[in-house]
Amino acid sequence: MSEGRYDAIIVGAGFSGLYALHRLRGLGLSVRVLEAGGGIGGTWYWNRYPGARCDIESVDYSYSFDDELQQEWTWSERYPAQPELQRYLEHVADRFDLRRDIQLDTHVTQARYDEVASRWLIDTQDGTSFSACYCVMATGMLSVLKRPDFPGLDDFEGEWFHTARWPQDGADLAGKRVGIVGTGSTGIQAATTIAEQAEHLFVFQRTPNYSLPAQNRPLPGEEAEAIKSNYGERRRQARESFIGVPSQLAEAAAVEATEQERAQAFETRWQQGGLNLMSAFNDLLTNAEANEHAAEFVRSKIRATVKDAAVAERLQPRGYAIGTKRLCVDTGYFEIFNRDNVSLVDVREAPIKAITPRGVRTADTEYELDVLVFATGFDAMTGALLSIDVRGRGGESLRAKWAAGQRTYLGLATAGFPNLFIVTGPGSPSVLSNMVLSIEQHVEWIADCVAHLRAGGMTSIEATQEAEDSWVAHVAQVADYTLHGAANSWYNGANIPGKPRVYMPYIGGVGEYRKICDGVAARGYEGFLLETTRETTEAAA
């Protein structure tokens, strides 16, 4: 056993881990990043499936902390594809000399707090141990995949892949009969691209999904330069917005608008592309009648696009409000069902019974396949953190503490686990926002907190139980105000059998959330216990 002693250990080398390394190293700390993958990039390292693309515009889904960086990097498209995002993160790592403090192929298995030394002890799969005063979990919200559990999979004679573990060198699908299971955001992106490659594609759909057109296009040089010249204002608007992009929520309510006004507002945002549709009116996520207007608008677009009326009917989402499951953004998804080489298989009508050596057997037929692609999603938000055996004061297990649902203060910390910081954890806007903007906000808050502790000679900071209880209640209360609670989604763990049904992200908006976090820090880290070697003081309540 060997041990490395550092001021801070960061787990994960995606957008979060890279920026946390840069900021903490800038404070003069010795820092080590432990990354399970063979390369940096996190989400954009693992998810290299055909068609993988971000649904936030490239000029917003990028770091804002360094103006020279954002001026020198030019995005090629409105919505960046995985290879470009990977190149961007590689550029950032090189530009800020981050690689020398990143250890790849290092899987963290345990993190336990030593109360006597006020240090975290971190163990890895290869037997190496580390210790640090601060442990920053930059493990990602969508990083532990939901593995397919269909009977007979081991007997399948063809190739099969999970989208989150796509071969690094790609997969040759030309001339092959391919089946894809899952029609969430990943499945929609992958199916759209695979349809152009495969001899025949079978899309196995259980739940139809709302998907909006990206209206993706190359980003002309003059447009990119115009954005760069006004980047400061664009970033300010994003930080004060609801989801972390420079958009303005309409002041009008859909239920008070005329049919013509609604149609015009929805059509305008449909043509703009991306997630803009949900900002057409201010009541789409709080009023069921208003939401149904938006939902029916999208269904009408599906009917107008898909030529076969029966297929179009099966593709139309019903039974849940638009926006309460992950809203998808596509480039020609519904159009693929007009192709002769694409078939929709409704597995709600005829469920998958087993994987056979030759393909997929549903309740009414068997589909012969050469390749199976599983877009079955993730154990979202808590999966990565709970895959590590994290133990706080008195050896308390985080898994045990969160057995009935995650509990955090601000999504940044959890009571009983001093000096453990979570980047964009459950209880923060996280997956409901532009992740890069939320990552920057969390990392900057954490870095400022660490600087405060060190300046005051304090050894630890820990969320109080009272503050945690209050925040958990607030997150639930805000969610209950919306339509989100009624949907079965990965936002509340419904996609993982046995996972507690608790709404995990904070839906109060990134602008309001930022004010709350800044206020906590300004009031001397209200709701936290700050400890020195000889005494413990509670921050002003």
Phi, psi and omega per residue, in radians:
M1 nan 2.277 3.054
S2 -2.025 2.751 -3.099
E3 -2.319 2.376 3.025
G4 -1.985 2.235 -3.128
R5 -1.797 2.233 -3.125
Y6 -2.424 2.858 2.997
D7 -1.261 -0.649 -3.110
A8 -2.506 2.429 2.979
I9 -1.953 2.303 3.070
I10 -1.993 2.266 3.130
V11 -1.797 1.927 3.136
G12 2.000 2.396 -3.101
A13 -2.190 0.770 2.988
G14 -1.631 -2.713 3.112
F15 -0.914 -0.736 -3.093
S16 -1.181 -0.897 -3.060
G17 -1.126 -0.677 -3.139
L18 -1.117 -0.786 -3.110
Y19 -1.242 -0.655 3.103
A20 -1.074 -0.698 3.089
L21 -1.069 -0.829 -3.123
H22 -1.050 -0.798 -3.082
R23 -1.234 -0.769 -3.103
L24 -1.240 -0.649 3.078
R25 -1.120 -0.555 3.105
G26 -1.166 -0.334 3.079
L27 -1.481 -0.039 -3.111
G28 1.593 0.191 -3.133
L29 -1.428 2.616 2.928
S30 -1.472 2.218 -2.985
V31 -2.347 2.481 3.031
R32 -2.295 2.308 3.069
V33 -1.800 2.241 3.116
L34 -1.902 2.062 -3.053
E35 -2.145 2.230 -3.103
A36 -1.231 -0.527 -3.073
G37 -1.357 2.981 3.122
G38 -1.496 0.034 3.111
G39 -2.731 2.965 3.115
I40 -1.432 2.907 3.049
G41 2.176 -0.330 3.104
G42 1.011 -2.126 3.139
T43 -0.877 -0.714 -3.036
W44 -1.505 -0.063 2.934
Y45 -1.506 -0.781 -3.048
W46 -1.393 -0.664 -3.031
N47 -1.633 1.462 -3.121
R48 -2.028 0.457 3.136
Y49 -1.127 2.794 3.130
P50 -1.007 2.249 3.095
G51 1.527 0.043 -3.105
A52 -1.054 2.193 -3.043
R53 -2.715 2.630 3.114
C54 -1.406 2.629 3.112
D55 -1.832 0.176 2.961
I56 -1.924 2.460 -3.084
E57 -1.033 2.486 -3.043
S58 -0.976 -0.698 -3.077
V59 -1.209 -0.277 3.079
D60 -1.780 -0.553 -3.124
Y61 -1.529 1.131 -3.076
S62 -2.825 2.807 -3.103
Y63 -1.170 2.504 3.073
S64 -2.003 -0.019 -2.969
F65 -1.260 -0.303 -3.086
D66 -2.324 1.980 -3.056
D67 -1.165 -0.601 3.111
E68 -1.076 -0.676 3.112
L69 -1.081 -0.848 -3.075
Q70 -1.282 -0.330 3.067
Q71 -1.435 -0.570 -3.052
E72 -1.493 -0.401 -3.107
W73 -1.630 2.267 3.127
T74 -2.063 2.132 3.139
W75 -1.399 2.517 -3.080
S76 -1.552 -0.429 -3.082
E77 -2.317 2.828 3.098
R78 -1.103 -0.768 3.103
Y79 -2.025 2.073 -3.003
P80 -1.320 2.421 3.033
A81 -1.483 2.844 -3.070
Q82 -0.941 -0.791 -3.120
P83 -1.060 -0.644 3.135
E84 -1.226 -0.689 3.087
L85 -1.110 -0.691 3.109
Q86 -1.109 -0.749 3.118
R87 -1.104 -0.662 3.129
Y88 -1.087 -0.812 -3.121
L89 -1.181 -0.619 3.051
E90 -1.095 -0.723 3.110
H91 -1.075 -0.775 3.136
V92 -1.071 -0.777 -3.134
A93 -1.054 -0.708 -3.141
D94 -1.283 -0.731 -3.063
R95 -1.088 -0.625 -3.107
F96 -1.845 0.261 3.048
D97 0.919 0.881 -3.067
L98 -1.549 -0.425 -2.972
R99 -1.065 -0.558 -3.061
R100 -1.127 -0.298 3.126
D101 -1.944 0.279 3.135
I102 -1.988 2.287 3.132
Q103 -1.981 1.930 -3.094
L104 -1.495 2.966 3.118
D105 0.921 0.680 -3.090
T106 -2.200 1.833 -3.048
H107 -1.679 2.008 -3.136
V108 -1.351 2.252 -3.127
T109 -1.900 -0.510 -3.094
Q110 -2.590 2.513 3.003
A111 -2.398 2.099 -3.089
R112 -2.301 2.517 -3.058
Y113 -1.633 2.212 3.076
D114 -1.636 1.851 -3.047
E115 -1.191 -0.554 -3.109
V116 -1.200 -0.779 -3.100
A117 -1.575 -0.164 -3.051
S118 0.957 0.818 -3.128
R119 -2.388 2.649 3.034
W120 -1.599 2.349 3.083
L121 -1.892 2.111 -3.015
I122 -2.054 2.213 3.125
D123 -1.928 2.571 3.131
T124 -2.094 2.907 -3.036
Q125 -1.102 -0.503 -3.106
D126 -1.513 0.100 3.074
G127 1.636 0.013 3.106
T128 -1.448 2.492 3.121
S129 -2.118 2.641 3.111
F130 -2.359 2.742 2.983
S131 -2.359 2.572 -3.105
A132 -2.730 2.671 3.060
C133 -1.214 -0.682 -3.098
Y134 -2.110 2.449 3.073
C135 -2.118 2.097 -3.112
V136 -1.931 2.022 3.140
M137 -1.564 1.755 3.087
A138 -1.891 0.858 -2.956
T139 -1.475 -0.151 3.066
G140 1.527 2.672 -3.105
M141 -1.618 -0.387 -3.118
L142 -2.284 1.183 -3.061
S143 -2.233 -0.296 3.063
V144 -1.779 1.909 -3.040
L145 -1.292 2.641 3.015
K146 -1.533 1.897 -3.051
R147 -1.301 2.484 3.093
P148 -1.121 2.384 -3.089
D149 -2.148 0.508 -3.137
F150 -1.271 2.384 3.099
P151 -1.113 2.479 3.081
G152 1.586 -0.028 -3.069
L153 -1.038 -0.649 -3.121
D154 -1.152 -0.317 -3.122
D155 -1.604 -0.112 -3.100
F156 -1.110 2.260 -3.043
E157 -1.558 -0.190 3.093
G158 -1.589 -2.890 3.079
E159 -1.643 2.575 3.008
W160 -2.415 2.576 -3.096
F161 -2.408 2.568 2.873
H162 -1.685 2.431 -3.072
T163 -1.024 -0.517 -3.114
A164 -1.470 0.040 3.070
R165 -2.388 0.778 -3.111
W166 -1.174 2.484 -3.130
P167 -0.966 2.423 -3.085
Q168 -1.075 -0.558 3.141
D169 -1.624 0.143 3.126
G170 1.454 -3.125 3.135
A171 -2.399 2.376 -3.140
D172 -1.495 1.908 -3.098
L173 -1.860 0.005 -3.097
A174 -1.102 2.329 3.093
G175 1.264 0.231 -3.071
K176 -1.992 2.686 3.050
R177 -1.593 2.022 -2.996
V178 -2.038 2.403 3.003
G179 -2.027 2.344 3.068
I180 -2.078 2.265 -3.110
V181 -1.877 2.026 3.137
G182 2.047 2.310 -3.123
T183 -2.285 0.736 2.948
G184 -1.467 -2.812 -3.082
S185 -1.007 -0.813 3.137
T186 -1.128 -0.830 -3.115
G187 -1.045 -0.699 3.129
I188 -1.128 -0.780 3.116
Q189 -1.109 -0.826 -3.084
A190 -1.144 -0.766 -3.115
A191 -1.066 -0.686 -3.118
T192 -1.059 -0.694 -3.137
T193 -1.404 -0.737 -3.104
I194 -1.110 -0.562 3.128
A195 -0.991 -0.514 3.141
E196 -1.450 -0.190 -3.051
Q197 -1.884 -0.667 -2.984
A198 -1.385 2.707 2.977
E199 -1.120 -0.777 3.051
H200 -2.614 2.425 3.132
L201 -2.061 2.229 3.041
F202 -1.871 2.084 3.137
V203 -1.730 1.921 -3.133
F204 -1.556 1.866 -3.045
Q205 -1.967 2.188 3.009
R206 -1.677 -0.860 -3.115
T207 -2.122 2.034 3.064
P208 -1.057 2.591 -3.045
N209 -2.148 2.542 2.984
Y210 -1.302 2.209 3.108
S211 -2.390 2.386 -3.075
L212 -1.957 2.603 -3.128
P213 -1.245 2.373 3.110
A214 -1.247 -0.543 -2.967
Q215 0.945 0.767 -3.126
N216 -1.220 2.669 -3.118
R217 -2.882 2.823 3.016
P218 -1.061 2.625 -3.140
L219 -1.738 1.826 -3.104
P220 -1.054 2.620 -3.099
G221 -1.013 -0.702 -3.113
E222 -1.192 -0.589 3.099
E223 -1.216 -0.734 3.113
A224 -1.072 -0.731 3.140
E225 -1.169 -0.643 3.101
A226 -1.111 -0.692 3.105
I227 -1.132 -0.771 -3.127
K228 -1.091 -0.629 -3.112
S229 -1.219 -0.296 -3.117
N230 -2.154 0.422 -3.025
Y231 -1.058 -0.686 -3.097
G232 -1.009 -0.817 3.140
E233 -1.203 -0.675 3.118
R234 -1.076 -0.757 3.124
R235 -1.162 -0.683 3.109
R236 -1.053 -0.805 3.124
Q237 -1.063 -0.704 3.140
A238 -1.091 -0.758 -3.110
R239 -1.133 -0.497 -3.103
E240 -1.655 -0.037 -3.049
S241 -1.459 -3.056 -3.119
F242 -1.448 -0.767 -3.085
I243 -1.986 0.074 3.040
G244 1.629 0.367 2.995
V245 -2.253 2.716 -3.073
P246 -1.297 1.367 3.131
S247 -2.309 2.743 -3.104
Q248 -2.052 2.140 3.075
L249 -1.238 2.285 -3.128
A250 -1.063 2.609 3.131
E251 -1.486 -0.315 -3.080
A252 -1.445 2.662 3.087
A253 -1.755 2.418 -3.127
A254 -1.098 -0.613 -3.091
V255 -1.233 -0.308 -3.140
E256 -1.734 -0.134 -3.116
A257 -1.515 2.775 3.059
T258 -1.376 2.879 3.122
E259 -1.029 -0.693 3.127
Q260 -1.166 -0.696 3.117
E261 -1.137 -0.696 3.116
R262 -1.140 -0.817 -3.112
A263 -1.045 -0.723 -3.121
Q264 -1.187 -0.732 -3.137
A265 -1.134 -0.763 3.133
F266 -1.157 -0.751 -3.103
E267 -1.128 -0.703 3.118
T268 -1.025 -0.797 -3.116
R269 -1.303 -0.518 3.043
W270 -1.075 -0.762 -3.141
Q271 -1.245 -0.536 3.073
Q272 -1.155 -0.603 3.081
G273 1.552 2.950 3.132
G274 1.271 -2.631 -3.033
L275 -1.530 0.192 -3.036
N276 -1.067 -0.443 -3.058
L277 -0.947 -0.659 -3.034
M278 -1.310 -0.103 3.063
S279 -1.750 0.149 -3.099
A280 -1.135 -0.583 3.123
F281 -2.471 2.817 -3.021
N282 -1.577 0.027 -3.056
D283 -2.112 0.264 -3.025
L284 -1.218 -0.451 -3.137
L285 -1.822 0.044 -3.112
T286 -2.129 -0.237 -3.075
N287 -2.223 2.095 -3.061
A288 -1.092 -0.668 3.135
E289 -1.151 -0.777 3.104
A290 -1.073 -0.770 -3.127
N291 -1.066 -0.687 -3.118
E292 -1.109 -0.559 3.071
H293 -1.069 -0.783 3.123
A294 -1.163 -0.741 -3.132
A295 -1.074 -0.765 -3.124
E296 -1.194 -0.581 3.055
F297 -1.040 -0.791 3.131
V298 -1.152 -0.724 3.113
R299 -1.064 -0.645 3.129
S300 -1.134 -0.607 3.095
K301 -1.171 -0.657 3.097
I302 -1.134 -0.775 3.132
R303 -1.080 -0.641 -3.127
A304 -1.307 -0.376 -3.069
T305 -1.598 -0.795 -3.023
V306 -1.536 2.109 -3.009
K307 -1.228 -0.670 -3.140
D308 -1.381 1.997 -3.043
A309 -1.085 -0.621 -3.129
A310 -1.205 -0.709 3.100
V311 -1.165 -0.745 3.126
A312 -1.028 -0.690 3.133
E313 -1.114 -0.714 -3.131
R314 -1.217 -0.430 -3.121
L315 -1.473 -0.167 -3.062
Q316 -1.489 2.118 -3.135
P317 -1.232 2.411 3.066
R318 -2.551 2.773 3.043
G319 1.573 -0.056 3.033
Y320 -2.629 2.689 -3.048
A321 -1.338 2.468 3.097
I322 -1.124 2.356 -3.132
G323 1.643 -0.171 -3.118
T324 -1.604 -0.280 2.824
K325 -1.843 2.916 3.141
R326 -0.942 2.013 3.121
L327 -1.302 2.288 -3.045
C328 -1.735 2.735 3.085
V329 -2.257 2.253 -3.012
D330 -2.315 2.962 3.035
T331 -2.242 1.387 3.074
G332 1.569 0.456 -3.107
Y333 -1.113 -0.944 -3.067
F334 -1.137 -0.462 3.120
E335 -1.131 -0.458 -3.092
I336 -1.131 -0.391 -3.107
F337 -1.377 0.002 2.972
N338 -1.617 -0.075 3.135
R339 -1.443 2.570 3.126
D340 -1.228 -0.362 -3.063
N341 -1.740 0.315 3.114
V342 -2.220 2.295 3.106
S343 -2.209 2.368 3.054
L344 -1.632 2.222 3.104
V345 -1.986 1.999 -3.095
D346 -1.508 1.790 -3.090
V347 -1.558 0.083 2.912
R348 -1.400 -0.657 3.082
E349 -1.278 -0.728 -3.120
A350 -2.337 1.559 -3.044
P351 -1.054 2.689 3.021
I352 -1.202 2.191 -3.141
K353 -1.678 -0.627 -3.106
A354 -2.937 2.788 2.921
I355 -1.649 2.239 -3.140
T356 -1.835 2.962 3.082
P357 -0.972 -0.499 -3.058
R358 -1.769 -0.183 -3.117
G359 2.880 -2.352 -3.065
V360 -2.115 2.255 3.076
R361 -1.889 2.092 3.060
T362 -1.720 -3.049 -3.104
A363 -1.124 -0.351 -3.073
D364 -2.188 -0.131 3.133
T365 -2.876 3.025 3.063
E366 -2.105 2.377 -3.125
Y367 -1.903 2.062 -3.140
E368 -1.393 2.241 -3.029
L369 -2.376 2.617 3.004
D370 -1.653 -0.546 -3.066
V371 -2.410 2.412 3.037
L372 -2.025 2.304 3.097
V373 -2.077 2.182 3.138
F374 -1.853 2.008 3.040
A375 -1.909 1.058 -2.969
T376 -1.644 0.139 2.953
G377 1.461 -2.754 -2.937
F378 -2.397 2.754 2.873
D379 -1.447 1.526 -2.862
A380 -1.321 2.607 2.939
M381 1.235 -0.800 -3.126
T382 -1.904 -0.292 -3.008
G383 -1.013 -0.805 -3.080
A384 -1.163 -0.730 -3.109
L385 -1.193 -0.691 -3.106
L386 -1.412 -0.138 3.038
S387 -1.321 -0.243 3.062
I388 -1.741 2.443 3.090
D389 -1.409 1.603 -3.097
V390 -1.695 2.224 -3.094
R391 -2.297 2.256 -3.097
G392 -1.801 -2.475 -3.121
R393 -1.012 2.422 3.107
G394 1.111 0.309 -3.133
G395 1.306 0.250 -3.114
E396 -1.063 2.309 -3.119
S397 -1.514 2.307 3.076
L398 -1.121 -0.633 3.100
R399 -1.037 -0.750 3.130
A400 -1.187 -0.731 -3.118
K401 -1.089 -0.654 -3.091
W402 -1.688 0.266 -3.064
A403 -1.050 -0.558 3.140
A404 -1.734 0.134 -3.115
G405 2.310 2.615 -3.073
Q406 -1.130 2.569 3.123
R407 -2.398 2.002 3.121
T408 -2.386 2.910 2.945
Y409 -1.910 1.962 3.138
L410 1.185 0.137 -3.049
G411 1.289 0.093 -3.067
L412 -1.833 -0.492 -3.014
A413 -2.656 2.896 3.100
T414 -2.453 2.394 -3.052
A415 -1.041 2.419 3.135
G416 1.631 -0.012 -3.094
F417 -2.285 1.367 -3.068
P418 -1.104 2.563 3.041
N419 1.018 0.342 3.036
L420 -1.820 2.029 -3.128
F421 -1.922 2.451 3.111
I422 -2.019 2.244 3.121
V423 -1.599 2.132 -3.119
T424 0.907 0.791 -3.113
G425 -1.324 3.061 3.070
P426 -1.050 2.396 -3.042
G427 1.720 0.067 3.021
S428 -2.174 2.928 -3.098
P429 -1.020 -0.698 2.918
S430 0.751 -2.014 -3.008
V431 -1.208 -0.168 3.072
L432 -1.587 0.183 -3.028
S433 -2.392 3.042 2.912
N434 -1.130 1.877 -2.976
M435 -1.054 -0.639 -3.081
V436 -1.159 -0.719 3.104
L437 -1.109 -0.754 3.130
S438 -1.174 -0.631 3.067
I439 -1.065 -0.835 3.140
E440 -1.042 -0.750 -3.131
Q441 -1.076 -0.758 -3.140
H442 -1.179 -0.812 -3.113
V443 -1.078 -0.717 3.134
E444 -1.161 -0.666 3.081
W445 -1.112 -0.764 -3.140
I446 -1.110 -0.786 -3.128
A447 -1.107 -0.744 3.104
D448 -1.105 -0.653 3.121
C449 -1.134 -0.810 3.122
V450 -1.075 -0.726 3.098
A451 -1.063 -0.696 3.114
H452 -1.116 -0.768 -3.141
L453 -1.083 -0.808 -3.084
R454 -1.187 -0.651 3.126
A455 -1.152 -0.531 -3.123
G456 -1.671 0.091 3.133
G457 1.176 0.504 -3.109
M458 -1.672 2.513 -3.047
T459 -1.638 -0.428 -3.078
S460 -2.722 2.782 3.028
I461 -2.352 2.426 -3.057
E462 -2.584 2.334 3.095
A463 -1.127 2.433 3.055
T464 -1.386 2.713 3.130
Q465 -1.119 -0.656 -3.117
E466 -1.126 -0.764 3.135
A467 -1.136 -0.709 3.108
E468 -1.089 -0.840 3.139
D469 -1.024 -0.742 -3.129
S470 -1.132 -0.730 -3.120
W471 -1.202 -0.729 3.108
V472 -1.023 -0.743 3.124
A473 -1.139 -0.684 -3.134
H474 -1.159 -0.762 3.120
V475 -1.024 -0.772 3.134
A476 -1.148 -0.713 -3.112
Q477 -1.108 -0.761 3.135
V478 -1.145 -0.720 3.122
A479 -1.097 -0.692 -3.130
D480 -1.138 -0.372 3.123
Y481 -1.280 -0.302 -3.104
T482 -1.836 -3.092 3.106
L483 -1.542 -0.020 -3.021
H484 -1.091 -0.634 -3.019
G485 -1.088 -0.423 -3.067
A486 -1.438 -0.229 -3.062
A487 -1.571 2.562 2.994
N488 -1.553 1.826 -3.052
S489 -2.494 2.938 3.072
W490 -1.292 -0.183 3.023
Y491 -1.093 -0.536 3.120
N492 -2.038 0.326 3.028
G493 1.378 0.174 -3.049
A494 -1.196 -0.267 -3.110
N495 -1.477 -0.144 -3.107
I496 -1.985 1.993 3.132
P497 -0.970 2.264 3.107
G498 1.495 -0.149 3.141
K499 -1.313 2.408 -3.135
P500 -1.019 2.431 3.117
R501 -1.514 1.544 3.119
V502 -2.323 2.277 3.126
Y503 -1.233 2.127 -2.907
M504 -1.618 -0.783 -3.119
P505 -1.387 2.836 3.076
Y506 -1.627 2.143 -3.018
I507 -1.812 0.387 3.119
G508 -1.440 -0.092 3.111
G509 1.720 2.547 -3.058
V510 -1.235 -0.580 3.132
G511 -1.128 -0.846 3.132
E512 -1.154 -0.703 3.141
Y513 -1.087 -0.724 3.125
R514 -1.045 -0.733 3.113
K515 -1.063 -0.704 3.138
I516 -1.100 -0.847 -3.123
C517 -1.109 -0.730 3.122
D518 -1.116 -0.652 3.121
G519 -1.151 -0.697 3.094
V520 -1.034 -0.804 -3.139
A521 -1.172 -0.731 -3.108
A522 -1.116 -0.486 3.125
R523 -1.625 0.545 3.072
G524 1.275 0.588 -3.129
Y525 1.083 1.001 3.119
E526 -0.987 2.357 3.139
G527 1.521 0.064 3.100
F528 -2.087 2.640 2.950
L529 -1.698 2.191 3.093
L530 -1.888 2.197 -2.986
E531 -2.078 2.392 2.988
T532 -1.858 -3.096 -3.081
T533 -1.098 -0.656 -3.004
R534 -1.904 -0.273 -3.073
E535 -2.553 2.773 3.102
T536 -2.086 2.256 3.098
T537 -2.176 2.477 3.085
E538 -1.631 2.298 3.121
A539 -1.079 2.713 -3.115
A540 -0.938 2.279 -3.084
A541 -1.593 nan nan
